[in-house]
């Protein structure tokens, strides 16, 4: 499951504002802001929409492991 910091990092990596991610994903910008700032939960369906939108833009989500925390990288 994605964590808020991953969504922030992913947006930055592809140059999306919150508003642009909202428009592309169909998830309200207020929902994205609440999730990214840790001020609220997000429905699994909405998180899936964000993930799919960011992956389509070239983001690869990296899970946390014993060596490092969760993160993102870009496809080649």
C-alpha positions, -999 to 999 in steps of 0.1 A, spaced: 0 0 0 13 34 -9 22 59 18 16 97 16 52 105 10 53 83 -21 24 101 -37 41 135 -30 74 122 -44 57 107 -74 39 139 -82 71 158 -80 89 133 -102 64 138 -130 57 175 -124 21 171 -115 4 196 -92 -23 184 -68 -49 198 -92 -34 181 -122 -33 148 -104 -69 153 -93 -80 160 -129 -62 131 -144 -72 106 -117 -108 117 -109 -99 119 -72 -108 152 -55 -79 175 -48 -90 179 -12 -88 141 -8 -53 141 -22 -42 169 0 -56 153 31 -39 120 23 -5 136 15 -5 157 46 -16 128 69 -47 145 79 -71 118 67 -74 84 52 -81 76 16 -104 50 1 -86 20 -14 -103 27 -47 -91 63 -48 -56 53 -38 -57 28 -67 -67 56 -91 -38 77 -79 -14 48 -83 -26 39 -118 -25 76 -129 11 81 -116 23 47 -130 9 57 -165 29 89 -162 61 68 -157 64 63 -120 75 30 -104 66 26 -68 92 9 -46 82 -9 -14 100 -4 19 124 -32 30 149 -37 57 175 -14 41 153 16 31 119 31 32 92 33 6 100 54 -25 96 60 -62 116 60 -93 109 67 -130 107 42 -158 135 45 -184 
